[in-house]
Amino acid sequence: YGERWARHFMDIWRYSDPSGYGKEIRDGREHIWRWRDWIVESLNADTGYDQMIVEMLAADEASPESQSSLRATGFLARNWYKFNRNVWLDNIVEHSSKAFLGLTVNCARCHDHKYDPFEQQGYYRMRAIFETHDLRDDPLHTPSPDAVNAKLVRAYDAHLNRQTFTFLRGNENRPAADPLPPGLPLILGELSIEPVPLPVTVWYPALRPDNRAAAIKAARAVVTNAETALENARLALTASRMKLAQFQAPKTVIDESPQIPSPATPPDLGVPVLTDDFSILNTDRWMVESGKWSVEDGRIVQSTKATKQHRLVSTISHPRDFRAKLRLRITGGETYKSVGLGFDVDGQAMNSVYLSVSGTKVQFTNQGADGRWQYPIGGMSALPIKAGQDYVLELLVRDQLLNVLIDGELKVAHNLPQRKAGRISVWAFSATAEFDQLDVTTLPPETHLAVAGSGSVTPTKLLTKPQLELALNVSEATAETAVVHLRVARSATVALEARIAVETVKFGLSAGDATALAMVAGRASRQHTVDQLSEQLAQAQLKIEQARQKQETAAKAAHSKTMAELQAAEKQLADLQKKLVTAKGQLDNGSDQYAPLGPQYPKTSSGRRLSFAQWITSRKNPLTARVLVNHVWMRHFDEPLLERIFDFGLRSDKPRHAALLDYLAVQFMEDDWSLKKLNKRIVMAGVYRLSSSSSKASAETRGADPDNHTLWRMNTRRMEAEVVRDSVLSLGGSLDLTRGGPPIDHTHGQTTLRRSLYFRQDKERQMTFLSLFDGAKVNECYQRKSTVAPQQALAMFNSQVTAGQAKKIADAHAALNGNEFINISFEHVLGRTPHPKELSECLEFLTELDNSAAAKRQLALVLLNHNDFITIR
């Protein structure tokens, strides 16, 4: 019910996913799909329509602490336009008045309304209601389909002192001299506006309990990762010391020709970090993020084919410099058939290398925190990847240099973007795959890698003692950096907890001595600053050691470059030492200064939008109920009671059944604005249960009212686009009833079997199947108009959805033949038994083809294309 009727209201309220150019959003806002989910949930819960309007216009004033209600302000966010705030506010005024009041107040933007008694200044008084508001993205920590970097886009009053001016002739470059107060066109009455004081956790959201808990959890996770990094650094340091201790002068000279095709990977020198033969799915070692993972024949198998990423993510972090070797086999899939090994995994963000059957390549890719992918050309190598064949994917990573080997042969040498510490992931995208061995070790400092863009690599060679000593220096500097980084992570946690303690007391959320706590927070914050400078100092020392190592191993032509790097690192070290001395000197200065926990917003809201919403939903304003009843009636009967459904003004004709409209509006309000009760009242009425057939009516009746204005029969209508597709999937038993979540790519409508409601739709993108059947127009869709086009028949007969579901429908009754199969198929698809002639022709068709499976599937497809399926009678 909620999903079915949500689509109707999404038409009225102009729901649209954000759109723009490339990554830039220009219309609407990200995360607006939460508003769509709020609509579904509110309808299922039978939330009063009056409350829904209040929450959409002013949940931040009516229920400021309810994140569930705040989703409703997506109604305002939907109108956001990046380049012109005036366009944004004009859209809100126009479509608030049309959707809720059935009035074209927007016609008074440039001059007095030509038909209705709305003066131009009345338009701008209504605009002033929204002048103070803006949008912000609050973090979410509740369970969510986009749990990583989840946000809630919500309205709030950010510009309490901003004024509204009449634009002369509607020209924004010609504002009038005097500002206007918020209000309504004079004929509609007046608003009683009172400012709304906000709770501290609303204007200072970092103090919300969930935000405090999430901040502490994140800080402690950084500590855990730092502890792991330190352990790995110490293991690498031990390996470097052993290598130096075991040094023996070489007895032979190794060929140093640059033609050897693979980087040096001395065996057994790396310290193991993560080893798994995948004979079991160890939940202490791996988190199943998505997909269907199981163990079959001693291998981990990912068996979901859907066109999305399915990941296993390790529970531990990997060293910054590491070697990873994964044995895999791509067994099938849908479109891309891509399988990869990720590293630096932090939420959705990760670096990754994958093999692609469809792309015939090995490719490095970077996935951002927002889930978007980058595919650098320099990170790709053409390679014919075959399904069913084993491959060994090997990654060697040092700082920002990546080498990729396939079956021991170098394929890619690439410079990575800026990196963050993270974990390992094994993943498949639009692919089924098997994995039977993963080994992750530290990367010994003496391992030589191919330089990005060089086209060749340095081969394995025996190192001299000075080179091993330099490598040990690098390992020691790396370990020291890890030690200081752990100290930074711990002091950050201490400082955060101290700041939270003083802020909660300071703003009345807990008891305590704010003055004493402020001193503690100030001291902890300064200690954290000292530790940060110490870390920068350690990193500068590490750069010096790396530069010295590079100078030792670099060719003569590169000496000047490495010398410049060494000098720059030494200068940075000297500068940092001075800063550190200053910071240590301020440690005990007794200051109580510390950084706030996060942004703070206005402590009061204007109350304008709440007053407007309460006026709209007042029992003294029956226009709102009449407009809503007209919309609901039209969704049941395909014809409204008042033709111009968004214009109840003087330009429109009177309703054909004014008394009926008024009766339903009054009952609707007396039923506490219950949409379920309104729907029930309509569908239980005798007029709703009339037949749509006119065959039994007299010629006089048909001639007197051929357009059915007097409702002597039911109107016939075609299913809406979404209902066509969803009904086909439902009949085949394939409709995925998963509810809610971020929009699905509109290009996946033939392969992803979710309800049509959940696919991306904006002014530039819509599922092709839906657009063919006159799906919603996001700019304005108060009433859909059905068209007849040949492409509709082609889509119903040839699309992957209808063909695939016809097969499932037929196969479900495959054991039946002849009349039995025909009868059950008609009942299943059309909801009726076949007429005698239909039965005869279908029987003849099946008999000619010996009741074959192909014939039954073709008959099921024909029934899906029958007019009685796509038409509601």
Residue pairs with C-beta under 8 A, 6 or more apart in sequence:
1 43
1 44
1 676
2 39
2 40
2 41
2 42
2 43
2 44
3 40
3 739
3 755
3 757
4 723
5 43
5 635
5 675
5 679
6 36
6 39
6 40
6 43
6 757
7 720
7 722
7 756
7 757
7 776
8 631
8 635
9 39
9 43
10 36
10 39
10 757
10 776
11 776
11 781
11 782
11 784
12 99
12 631
12 781
12 782
13 39
13 56
13 75
13 78
13 95
13 99
14 78
14 79
14 95
14 99
14 778
14 779
14 780
14 781
15 35
15 36
15 39
15 78
15 761
15 776
15 778
16 27
16 28
16 32
16 78
16 761
16 762
16 763
16 778
17 28
17 32
17 33
17 743
17 760
17 761
17 762
17 765
18 25
18 27
18 28
18 29
18 30
18 32
18 762
19 25
19 26
19 27
19 28
19 762
19 763
19 764
19 765
20 26
20 27
20 82
23 372
24 82
25 82
26 81
26 82
26 83
27 80
27 81
27 82
27 762
27 763
28 77
28 78
28 80
28 762
29 74
29 77
29 78
29 80
29 135
29 137
29 153
30 137
30 151
30 153
31 137
31 146
31 150
31 151
31 152
31 153
32 74
32 77
32 78
32 153
33 741
33 742
33 743
34 71
34 74
34 152
34 153
35 71
35 72
35 73
35 74
35 75
35 77
35 78
36 74
36 757
37 71
37 739
37 740
37 741
38 55
38 68
38 69
38 71
38 72
38 74
40 739
40 740
40 757
41 68
42 52
42 55
42 72
43 675
46 674
46 675
46 676
46 677
48 672
48 673
48 674
49 617
49 628
49 668
49 673
49 674
49 675
50 617
50 624
50 672
50 673
51 617
51 673
52 72
53 100
53 613
53 616
53 617
53 624
54 62
54 610
54 613
54 614
54 617
55 62
55 63
55 69
55 72
55 73
56 72
56 73
56 74
56 75
56 76
56 613
57 73
57 75
57 76
57 96
57 609
57 610
57 612
57 613
57 616
58 73
58 155
58 609
58 610
58 612
58 613
59 66
59 69
59 70
59 71
59 72
59 73
59 154
59 155
60 70
60 73
60 154
60 155
60 156
60 157
60 202
60 605
61 157
61 196
61 605
61 607
61 609
61 610
62 69
62 610
62 613
63 69
63 70
64 70
64 196
64 198
64 199
64 202
64 605
65 199
65 201
65 202
67 138
67 140
67 142
67 152
70 138
70 152
70 154
70 155
71 152
71 154
73 153
73 154
73 155
74 153
76 92
76 130
76 133
76 135
76 155
77 135
77 153
77 154
77 155
79 88
79 89
79 91
79 92
79 95
80 88
80 135
81 87
81 88
81 91
86 167
86 172
89 127
89 130
89 131
90 106
90 109
90 127
92 130
93 105
93 106
93 109
93 123
93 126
93 127
93 130
94 104
94 105
94 106
95 780
97 103
97 104
97 105
97 106
97 126
98 104
98 106
98 646
98 647
98 782
99 627
99 646
99 782
100 616
100 624
100 627
101 616
101 623
101 624
101 627
101 648
102 623
102 626
102 627
102 630
102 642
102 645
102 646
102 647
102 648
102 649
103 116
103 118
103 623
103 647
103 648
103 649
104 113
104 116
104 646
104 647
104 649
105 113
105 118
105 122
105 123
105 126
105 185
106 123
107 113
107 114
107 115
107 116
107 118
108 118
108 119
108 120
108 122
108 123
108 185
109 120
109 123
109 167
109 170
110 120
110 167
110 169
110 170
111 120
111 169
111 170
112 118
112 119
112 120
113 119
113 649
115 649
115 650
115 651
116 649
116 650
116 651
117 185
117 186
117 187
118 185
118 187
119 185
119 186
120 166
121 166
121 180
122 183
122 184
122 185
122 186
122 187
122 188
123 185
124 164
124 165
124 166
124 167
124 180
125 164
125 180
125 181
125 182
125 183
125 184
125 185
126 182
126 183
126 184
126 185
126 612
127 164
128 163
128 164
128 180
128 181
128 182
128 183
128 608
129 182
129 183
129 191
129 608
129 609
129 611
129 612
130 608
130 609
131 159
131 162
131 163
131 164
131 182
132 157
132 158
132 159
132 160
132 162
132 606
132 608
133 155
133 156
133 157
133 158
133 159
133 609
134 155
134 156
134 157
134 158
134 159
135 153
135 154
135 155
135 156
136 153
136 154
136 156
136 158
136 601
137 151
137 152
137 153
137 154
138 151
138 152
138 154
138 205
139 150
139 151
139 152
139 205
139 211
139 214
140 150
140 151
140 152
141 150
141 210
141 211
141 213
141 214
142 150
142 210
144 150
145 740
145 741
145 742
146 741
146 742
148 347
148 348
148 369
149 347
149 348
149 369
149 370
155 609
156 601
156 602
156 605
157 602
157 604
157 605
157 606
157 608
158 601
158 602
160 602
160 604
160 606
163 179
163 180
164 179
164 180
164 182
165 175
165 176
165 177
165 178
165 179
165 180
166 175
166 176
166 180
167 174
167 175
167 176
168 174
168 175
168 176
182 191
182 193
182 606
182 608
182 612
183 190
183 191
184 190
184 191
184 615
189 615
191 608
191 611
191 612
191 615
192 611
193 606
193 607
193 608
193 611
194 607
194 611
195 604
195 605
195 606
195 607
196 604
196 605
196 606
196 607
196 610
197 603
197 604
198 602
198 603
198 604
198 605
200 207
200 507
200 508
200 509
201 207
201 208
201 209
201 509
202 601
203 600
203 601
203 602
203 603
204 503
204 507
204 596
204 597
204 598
204 600
204 601
205 211
205 598
205 599
205 601
206 212
206 215
206 503
206 596
206 597
206 598
206 599
207 503
207 504
207 507
207 509
207 597
211 598
212 500
212 504
212 597
215 496
215 500
215 597
216 493
216 496
216 497
216 500
219 489
219 492
219 493
219 496
220 493
222 489
222 492
222 493
223 486
223 489
223 490
223 493
225 317
225 421
225 489
226 421
226 482
226 485
226 486
226 488
226 489
226 490
227 486
228 316
228 317
229 317
229 319
229 320
229 421
229 482
229 485
229 486
230 479
230 482
230 483
230 485
230 486
232 271
232 273
232 318
232 319
232 442
232 482
233 319
233 475
233 478
233 479
233 481
233 482
234 479
234 482
235 271
235 442
236 271
236 319
236 321
236 442
236 444
236 445
236 475
236 478
236 479
237 472
237 475
237 476
237 478
237 479
238 271
239 269
239 270
239 271
239 442
239 444
239 475
240 444
240 445
240 468
240 471
240 472
240 474
240 475
240 476
241 472
241 475
243 269
243 444
243 446
243 468
243 471
243 472
244 465
244 468
244 469
244 471
244 472
247 465
247 468
249 465
250 462
254 459
254 460
254 461
254 462
255 459
256 458
256 459
256 461
257 459
258 456
258 457
258 458
258 459
259 456
260 457
260 459
260 460
261 409
261 410
261 457
262 405
262 408
262 409
262 410
262 457
263 396
263 403
263 405
263 410
263 447
263 448
263 449
263 450
263 457
263 458
264 446
264 447
264 448
264 449
264 458
264 459
264 460
264 461
265 323
265 394
265 396
265 447
265 460
266 444
266 446
266 447
266 460
269 444
269 446
269 447
270 322
270 323
270 441
270 442
270 443
270 444
271 441
271 442
272 439
272 440
272 441
273 316
273 318
273 319
273 322
273 440
273 441
273 442
274 285
274 314
274 316
274 318
274 424
274 438
274 439
274 440
275 438
275 439
275 440
276 282
276 285
276 286
276 437
276 438
277 298
277 436
277 437
278 295
278 298
278 299
278 300
278 435
278 436
278 437
278 438
279 295
279 298
280 295
281 288
281 293
281 294
281 295
281 300
284 315
285 314
285 315
285 316
286 312
286 313
286 314
286 315
287 312
287 313
287 314
287 315
288 312
289 310
289 311
289 312
289 313
289 425
290 308
290 309
290 310
290 311
291 302
291 304
291 310
291 311
291 312
291 428
292 302
292 303
292 304
292 310
293 300
293 301
293 302
293 310
293 312
294 300
294 301
294 303
295 301
296 434
298 436
299 434
299 435
299 436
300 312
300 426
300 434
300 435
300 436
301 331
301 432
301 433
301 434
301 435
302 310
302 312
302 428
302 431
302 432
302 433
302 434
302 435
303 432
304 310
304 428
304 432
305 332
305 333
305 334
305 430
305 431
305 432
306 334
306 430
306 751
306 752
307 334
307 335
307 336
307 429
307 430
307 745
307 748
307 751
307 752
308 429
308 430
309 427
309 428
309 429
310 427
310 428
310 429
311 342
311 425
311 426
311 427
312 425
312 426
312 427
313 345
313 423
313 424
313 425
314 345
314 423
314 424
314 425
315 423
316 423
317 421
317 422
317 423
318 324
318 343
318 422
318 423
318 424
318 440
319 442
319 443
320 397
320 399
320 419
320 421
321 397
321 398
321 399
321 442
321 443
321 445
322 343
322 395
322 397
322 440
322 441
322 442
322 443
323 394
323 395
323 396
323 397
323 439
323 440
323 441
323 442
323 443
323 447
324 341
324 343
324 394
324 395
324 397
324 424
324 438
324 439
324 440
324 441
325 392
325 393
325 394
325 395
325 437
325 438
325 439
325 440
326 341
326 392
326 393
326 394
326 426
326 435
326 437
326 438
327 390
327 391
327 392
327 393
327 435
327 436
327 437
327 438
328 339
328 355
328 390
328 391
328 393
328 433
328 434
328 435
328 436
329 388
329 389
329 390
329 391
329 433
329 434
329 435
329 436
330 337
330 339
330 355
330 357
330 385
330 387
330 388
330 389
330 431
330 432
330 433
331 387
331 388
331 431
331 432
331 433
331 434
332 387
332 431
332 432
333 357
333 387
333 428
333 430
333 431
333 432
334 430
334 431
334 751
335 358
335 430
335 751
336 356
336 357
336 358
336 359
336 429
336 430
336 431
337 356
337 357
337 358
337 387
337 430
337 431
338 354
338 355
338 356
338 357
338 358
338 359
338 428
338 429
338 430
338 431
339 354
339 355
339 427
339 428
339 429
339 431
339 433
340 352
340 353
340 354
340 355
340 365
340 393
340 426
340 427
340 428
340 429
341 352
341 353
341 354
341 393
341 395
341 424
341 425
341 426
341 427
342 350
342 351
342 352
342 367
342 424
342 425
342 426
342 427
343 350
343 351
343 352
343 395
343 397
343 422
343 423
343 424
343 425
344 350
344 351
344 419
344 420
344 421
344 422
345 422
345 423
345 424
345 425
346 369
346 420
346 421
346 422
346 423
347 369
348 367
348 368
348 369
348 370
348 371
349 367
349 368
349 369
349 420
349 422
350 366
350 367
350 422
350 425
351 364
351 365
351 366
351 367
351 402
351 416
351 417
351 419
352 364
352 365
352 366
352 367
352 425
352 427
353 362
353 363
353 364
353 365
353 379
353 393
353 395
353 402
353 404
353 412
354 362
354 363
354 365
354 427
354 429
355 361
355 362
355 383
355 385
355 391
355 393
355 406
356 362
356 363
356 385
357 385
357 386
357 387
357 431
359 385
360 382
360 383
360 384
360 385
361 380
361 381
361 382
361 383
361 385
362 380
362 381
362 383
362 385
362 393
362 404
362 406
362 411
362 412
363 375
363 379
363 380
363 381
364 376
364 379
364 380
364 402
364 404
364 412
364 414
364 416
365 373
365 374
365 375
365 376
365 379
366 373
366 374
366 376
366 416
366 417
367 373
367 374
368 374
376 414
378 414
378 415
378 452
378 453
379 402
379 412
379 414
380 412
381 404
381 411
381 412
383 406
383 411
385 391
391 406
391 407
392 405
392 406
392 407
392 408
393 404
393 405
393 406
394 404
394 405
394 406
394 408
395 402
395 403
395 404
395 405
396 402
396 403
396 404
396 405
396 443
396 447
396 449
397 403
397 416
397 443
398 443
398 447
398 449
399 419
400 415
400 416
400 417
400 418
400 419
401 413
401 414
401 415
401 416
401 449
401 451
401 452
402 412
402 413
402 414
402 415
402 416
402 452
403 410
403 412
403 413
403 449
403 450
403 457
404 410
404 411
404 412
404 413
404 414
405 411
410 450
410 457
413 449
413 450
413 451
413 452
413 453
413 454
413 457
414 452
415 452
424 438
424 440
426 435
426 438
444 471
445 471
445 472
445 474
445 475
445 549
446 463
446 467
446 468
446 471
448 457
448 458
448 459
448 460
448 461
448 553
449 457
449 458
450 456
450 457
450 458
451 457
463 471
466 552
467 549
467 552
467 553
470 545
470 548
470 549
470 552
471 549
473 545
473 548
473 549
474 542
474 545
474 546
474 549
476 545
477 538
477 541
477 542
477 544
477 545
477 546
478 542
480 538
480 541
480 542
481 535
481 538
481 539
481 541
481 542
483 538
484 531
484 534
484 535
484 537
484 538
485 535
485 538
487 531
487 534
487 535
488 528
488 531
488 532
488 534
488 535
491 524
491 527
491 528
491 531
492 528
492 531
494 524
494 527
494 528
495 521
495 524
495 525
495 527
495 528
495 594
498 517
498 520
498 521
498 524
498 525
498 594
499 521
499 524
499 525
499 594
499 595
499 596
499 597
500 597
501 510
501 512
501 517
501 520
501 521
502 514
502 517
502 518
502 520
502 521
502 594
503 596
503 597
504 510
505 511
505 512
505 513
505 514
505 517
506 514
506 518
515 592
518 592
518 594
519 590
519 592
521 592
521 594
522 591
522 592
522 593
522 594
523 587
523 588
524 594
525 593
525 594
525 595
526 583
526 586
526 587
526 589
526 591
527 587
529 583
530 580
530 583
530 584
530 587
533 576
533 579
533 580
533 583
534 580
536 576
537 573
537 576
537 577
537 580
540 569
540 572
540 573
540 576
541 573
543 565
543 569
543 572
544 566
544 569
544 570
544 573
547 562
547 565
547 566
547 569
548 566
550 562
550 565
551 559
551 562
551 563
551 566
554 561
554 562
615 621
616 624
617 624
617 673
619 669
622 662
622 665
622 666
622 669
623 648
625 665
625 666
625 668
625 669
625 673
626 648
626 661
626 662
626 665
627 645
627 648
628 665
628 668
629 641
629 661
629 664
629 665
629 668
629 678
630 640
630 641
630 642
630 645
630 655
630 661
631 640
631 645
631 782
632 675
632 678
632 679
632 682
633 640
633 641
633 661
633 664
633 682
634 640
634 641
634 645
634 783
636 679
636 682
636 683
636 688
637 688
637 711
637 714
637 715
638 715
638 716
638 717
639 708
639 715
640 783
641 655
641 656
641 657
641 658
641 660
641 661
642 648
642 652
642 653
642 654
642 655
642 656
642 661
643 652
643 653
644 651
644 652
644 653
645 782
645 783
646 782
655 661
656 709
657 711
664 678
664 681
664 682
667 678
667 681
668 674
668 677
668 678
671 677
671 678
682 688
687 711
687 714
688 714
689 714
690 711
690 712
690 713
690 714
691 713
691 714
691 873
692 713
692 714
692 715
692 716
692 873
693 713
693 873
694 701
694 702
694 713
697 712
697 713
701 712
705 712
708 715
714 873
716 871
716 872
716 873
717 786
717 871
717 872
718 773
718 786
718 870
718 871
718 872
719 727
719 773
719 870
719 871
719 872
720 773
720 774
720 775
720 784
721 756
721 769
721 770
721 771
721 772
721 773
721 774
721 775
721 776
722 755
722 756
722 757
722 770
722 775
724 769
724 773
724 796
724 870
725 749
725 756
725 769
725 770
725 773
725 801
726 735
726 755
726 756
727 869
728 801
728 802
728 805
728 864
729 735
729 736
729 753
729 801
729 805
731 805
731 809
731 828
731 829
731 864
732 804
732 805
732 806
732 807
732 808
732 809
733 808
733 812
734 753
734 804
734 805
734 808
735 753
735 755
736 752
736 753
736 754
736 755
737 755
738 754
740 758
741 758
743 758
743 759
743 760
743 761
744 752
744 754
744 758
744 759
744 760
745 752
745 759
745 760
746 759
746 760
746 761
746 765
746 766
746 767
747 767
748 759
749 756
749 759
749 767
749 768
749 769
749 770
749 801
750 769
750 799
750 800
750 801
751 800
752 759
756 767
756 770
759 767
759 770
761 767
761 770
761 775
761 776
761 778
762 778
763 778
763 779
766 775
767 775
768 795
769 795
769 799
769 801
770 776
772 789
772 791
772 792
772 795
773 792
773 795
774 784
774 785
774 786
774 787
776 784
793 865
795 802
796 802
796 864
796 865
796 870
797 861
797 865
802 861
802 864
802 865
803 861
805 864
806 857
806 858
806 860
806 861
806 864
807 857
807 860
809 825
809 828
809 829
809 860
809 864
810 825
810 853
810 856
810 857
810 859
810 860
811 853
811 857
812 828
813 821
813 824
813 825
813 828
813 856
814 853
814 856
816 824
817 846
817 851
818 843
818 846
818 847
818 851
819 839
819 843
821 846
821 851
821 856
821 859
822 834
822 839
822 842
822 843
822 846
822 859
823 833
823 834
823 839
825 856
825 859
825 860
825 863
826 832
826 833
826 834
826 838
826 863
827 833
829 860
829 863
829 864
829 866
829 869
830 863
830 866
830 868
830 869
832 868
834 842
842 859
845 855
845 859
846 855
846 856
846 859
848 855
849 855
863 869
